[in-house]
């Protein structure tokens, strides 16, 4: 994907302005929304992700073009093209793909090892939005590979992925409390995304939508933000590190330790593919189990 065609490039000033506003309010009102080293670590992760993604987007465009060409030959059609009515369709298709990519990144430990760094900050601010995974960039486009087969233009798909990424920047804040009810019902908002970044038991593995929150409502992963249970940001076992390599790869080290020590091939595979918190000989700390215990009191 040519860099000049990527909407994210043109959104950088927008990112900077929002962060500057948030920093000013943070300073003016003594909000303690930022920690300097934490924010710099998030920005560093974002820069690393950006470099890796430049290469991966080019490879994805090549792969999507091949799939799209194959689709046109097999189905004897010209695809969906660039008509205006395709944009609403591609928004829905992209967000559906993102939802399952994001949800599975929380529910399969191998994928969680790549995604966990985005949740490792104990702050939620516009710098945290930049704390993007390095490893996810290497495989995430597989989740969108059905779209060129369905007739969507490859460059259009990558542009929509970038538009979604731009949208997902603004929900990373504590300054916006609630949007209008109709907006909260349909779209991902700061309130919904605070839930997603929280380590409170009732909020674990909820609200995975990118632009739309309707997928979470449909597939049972939605949780509203509650006044009596303020979000506590971070992960269930915080890493307390600003080292970029540790942030990016610490869960792989933990996963490898568990796989190495597990008895038998079945248990080893379960550590890789079961949700985080599964153990062959310890307490069941999976998010669904913890939420069920919280609800039933058992």
MARVOPA-768520 format. One line per 10 residues: their letters; for each residue x, y, z of C-alpha. Coordinates in nm, 3 decimals, decimal comma. Example, Ala and Ser with C-alpha at 12.3 -4.5 7.8 and 13.67 -1.06 7.14 Angstrom:
REM MARVOPA-768520
AS	1,230/-0,450/0,780; 1,367/-0,106/0,714
***
This chain:
REM MARVOPA-768520
XXXXXXXXXX	0,000/0,000/0,000; 0,163/0,331/-0,103; 0,237/0,536/0,206; 0,065/0,840/0,054; -0,258/0,634/0,025; -0,265/0,547/0,395; -0,518/0,763/0,584; -0,321/0,711/0,908; -0,045/0,939/0,776; -0,292/1,225/0,744
XXXXXXXXXX	-0,437/1,154/1,089; -0,107/1,206/1,274; -0,173/1,581/1,334; -0,518/1,487/1,466; -0,355/1,240/1,707; -0,106/1,503/1,822; -0,371/1,771/1,878; -0,592/1,540/2,084; -0,296/1,430/2,294; -0,192/1,792/2,349
XXXXXXXXXX	-0,546/1,882/2,464; -0,554/1,584/2,698; -0,211/1,674/2,839; -0,321/2,033/2,897; -0,638/1,927/3,081; -0,434/1,674/3,276; -0,195/1,950/3,386; -0,465/2,212/3,444; -0,692/1,988/3,651; -0,423/1,770/3,814
XXXXXXXXXX	-0,588/1,456/3,679; -0,284/1,223/3,692; -0,385/1,070/3,361; -0,026/1,033/3,240; 0,300/0,886/3,364; 0,593/1,016/3,160; 0,792/0,693/3,122; 0,477/0,493/3,060; 0,364/0,733/2,787; 0,708/0,730/2,623
XXXXXXXXXX	0,702/0,350/2,625; 0,361/0,354/2,456; 0,487/0,595/2,189; 0,795/0,375/2,138; 0,577/0,070/2,088; 0,369/0,268/1,839; 0,671/0,373/1,637; 0,800/0,015/1,623; 0,459/-0,110/1,514; 0,442/0,157/1,244
XXXXXXXXXX	0,772/0,048/1,089; 0,678/-0,321/1,091; 0,333/-0,247/0,952; 0,472/-0,056/0,654; 0,628/-0,381/0,534; 0,332/-0,600/0,628; 0,080/-0,374/0,452; 0,279/-0,407/0,131; 0,279/-0,786/0,167; -0,093/-0,784/0,254
XXXXXXXXXX	-0,171/-0,577/-0,055; 0,015/-0,829/-0,269; -0,167/-1,124/-0,110; -0,508/-0,954/-0,125; -0,453/-0,865/-0,491; -0,375/-1,229/-0,571; -0,687/-1,349/-0,385; -0,902/-1,081/-0,550; -0,777/-1,178/-0,897; -0,843/-1,544/-0,818
XXXXXXXXXX	-1,195/-1,453/-0,705; -1,271/-1,268/-1,029; -1,153/-1,563/-1,237; -1,345/-1,824/-1,040; -1,672/-1,630/-1,012; -1,644/-1,455/-1,351; -1,717/-1,110/-1,212; -1,542/-0,779/-1,165; -1,578/-0,765/-0,788; -1,760/-0,493/-0,596
XXXXXXXXXX	-1,552/-0,203/-0,724; -1,526/0,143/-0,568; -1,891/0,253/-0,581; -2,018/0,466/-0,292; -2,249/0,191/-0,167; -1,952/-0,042/-0,114; -1,817/0,178/0,169; -2,098/0,095/0,417; -2,055/-0,273/0,329; -1,680/-0,268/0,375
XXXXXXXXXX	-1,713/-0,085/0,706; -1,935/-0,364/0,837; -1,714/-0,638/0,689; -1,398/-0,479/0,826; -1,541/-0,429/1,173; -1,669/-0,788/1,179; -1,320/-0,908/1,089; -1,165/-0,682/1,351; -1,406/-0,805/1,619; -1,308/-1,169/1,571
XXXXXXXXXX	-0,940/-1,091/1,538; -0,959/-0,885/1,858; -1,176/-1,130/2,049; -0,959/-1,429/1,962; -0,654/-1,226/2,063; -0,802/-1,232/2,413; -0,924/-1,592/2,406; -0,626/-1,779/2,258; -0,314/-1,745/2,467; -0,070/-1,756/2,176
XXXXXXXXXX	-0,250/-1,457/2,023; -0,283/-1,292/2,364; 0,096/-1,306/2,393; 0,110/-1,073/2,091; -0,179/-0,851/2,200; -0,118/-0,817/2,574; 0,124/-0,525/2,537; -0,165/-0,299/2,432; -0,323/-0,366/2,772; -0,007/-0,351/2,983
XXXXXXXXXX	-0,027/0,020/3,063; -0,199/0,104/3,392; -0,317/0,430/3,238; -0,576/0,500/2,970; -0,492/0,801/2,758; -0,415/0,889/2,398; -0,056/0,769/2,440; -0,191/0,426/2,540; -0,373/0,413/2,206; -0,031/0,412/2,039
XXXXXXXXXX	0,089/0,110/2,241; 0,043/-0,124/1,946; 0,171/-0,479/1,912; 0,476/-0,556/1,704; 0,402/-0,927/1,653; 0,033/-0,882/1,563; 0,136/-0,693/1,251; 0,297/-1,012/1,120; -0,026/-1,212/1,096; -0,334/-0,997/1,160
XXXXXXXXXX	-0,420/-0,947/0,792; -0,508/-1,317/0,770; -0,835/-1,228/0,946; -0,923/-0,995/0,657; -0,821/-1,236/0,377; -1,180/-1,345/0,312; -1,271/-0,993/0,202; -1,084/-0,982/-0,132; -1,234/-1,325/-0,206; -1,578/-1,171/-0,144
XXXXXXXXXX	-1,504/-0,904/-0,405; -1,377/-0,608/-0,202; -1,092/-0,414/-0,363; -0,757/-0,486/-0,190; -0,656/-0,121/-0,155; -1,003/-0,036/-0,029; -0,971/-0,302/0,242; -0,640/-0,161/0,365; -0,780/0,192/0,361; -1,078/0,077/0,569
XXXXXXXXXX	-0,846/-0,094/0,819; -0,661/0,237/0,854; -0,986/0,433/0,893; -1,088/0,193/1,171; -0,751/0,242/1,341; -0,799/0,619/1,329; -1,147/0,589/1,481; -1,014/0,367/1,761; -0,778/0,639/1,879; -1,035/0,869/2,041
XXXXXXXXXX	-1,201/0,610/2,274; -0,872/0,583/2,466; -0,952/0,856/2,716; -1,108/0,920/3,055; -1,207/1,276/2,969; -1,520/1,185/2,769; -1,773/1,024/3,000; -2,074/0,931/2,786; -2,198/0,995/2,435; -2,571/1,016/2,349
XXXXXXXXXX	-2,756/0,689/2,419; -2,814/0,606/2,052; -2,442/0,653/1,984; -2,345/0,439/2,283; -2,576/0,164/2,155; -2,420/0,142/1,808; -2,061/0,264/1,829; -1,748/0,197/2,030; -1,703/0,488/2,272; -1,464/0,589/2,552
XXXXXXXXXX	-1,704/0,438/2,807; -1,708/0,104/2,625; -1,334/0,106/2,571; -1,254/0,189/2,932; -1,428/-0,138/3,010; -1,215/-0,317/2,752; -0,890/-0,191/2,907; -0,997/-0,266/3,264; -0,867/-0,557/3,470; -1,178/-0,571/3,692
XXXXXXXXXX	-1,323/-0,922/3,679; -1,663/-0,816/3,542; -1,491/-0,631/3,255; -1,235/-0,893/3,146; -1,248/-0,983/2,773; -1,542/-0,754/2,695; -1,615/-0,487/2,432; -1,392/-0,599/2,146; -1,553/-0,388/1,871; -1,347/-0,143/1,670
XXXXXXXXXX	-1,593/0,112/1,532; -1,917/-0,071/1,614; -2,016/-0,217/1,950; -2,306/-0,415/1,800; -2,090/-0,730/1,758; -2,033/-0,747/2,133; -2,405/-0,707/2,192; -2,482/-0,982/1,937; -2,216/-1,230/2,050; -2,243/-1,186/2,427
XXXXXXXXXX	-1,919/-1,001/2,500; -2,066/-0,662/2,590; -2,036/-0,511/2,936; -2,147/-0,160/3,031; -1,929/0,067/3,239; -2,063/0,086/3,594; -2,034/0,371/3,840; -2,002/0,125/4,128; -1,710/-0,058/3,965; -1,464/0,197/3,827
XXXXXXXXXX	-1,225/0,054/3,567; -0,880/-0,036/3,694; -0,644/-0,035/3,399; -0,370/-0,282/3,319; -0,357/-0,661/3,316; -0,433/-0,906/3,596; -0,058/-0,943/3,660; 0,105/-0,609/3,579; 0,460/-0,608/3,448; 0,583/-0,273/3,594
XXXXXXXXXX	0,834/-0,225/3,312; 0,909/0,046/3,057; 1,151/-0,169/2,858; 1,012/-0,202/2,504; 1,143/-0,556/2,454; 0,993/-0,670/2,783; 0,661/-0,503/2,701; 0,654/-0,666/2,357; 0,764/-1,019/2,449; 0,713/-1,086/2,822
XXXXXXXXXX	0,408/-1,307/2,772; 0,595/-1,526/2,523; 0,849/-1,597/2,797; 0,570/-1,689/3,040; 0,397/-1,903/2,777; 0,719/-2,086/2,696; 0,777/-2,158/3,066; 0,428/-2,304/3,103; 0,456/-2,513/2,787; 0,799/-2,643/2,887
XXXXXXXXXX	0,680/-2,746/3,235; 0,345/-2,895/3,127; 0,320/-3,278/3,127; 0,224/-3,436/2,797; 0,158/-3,296/2,452; -0,214/-3,232/2,519; -0,145/-3,002/2,813; 0,130/-2,826/2,621; -0,110/-2,756/2,334; -0,377/-2,638/2,578
XXXXXXXXXX	-0,141/-2,377/2,721; -0,092/-2,248/2,366; -0,452/-2,249/2,246; -0,669/-2,223/2,557; -0,754/-1,879/2,699; -0,510/-1,702/2,931; -0,555/-1,823/3,288; -0,598/-2,191/3,201; -0,379/-2,424/3,402; -0,341/-2,800/3,411
XXXXXXXXXX	-0,277/-2,810/3,787; -0,373/-2,472/3,931; -0,687/-2,263/3,979; -0,892/-2,179/3,670; -0,823/-1,809/3,617; -0,984/-1,774/3,274; -1,193/-1,459/3,234; -1,520/-1,647/3,176; -1,464/-1,854/3,489; -1,383/-1,553/3,705
XXXXXXXX	-1,688/-1,361/3,579; -1,913/-1,661/3,646; -1,775/-1,692/3,999; -1,829/-1,318/4,055; -2,188/-1,346/3,934; -2,279/-1,659/4,132; -2,064/-1,591/4,435; -1,915/-1,941/4,409
***
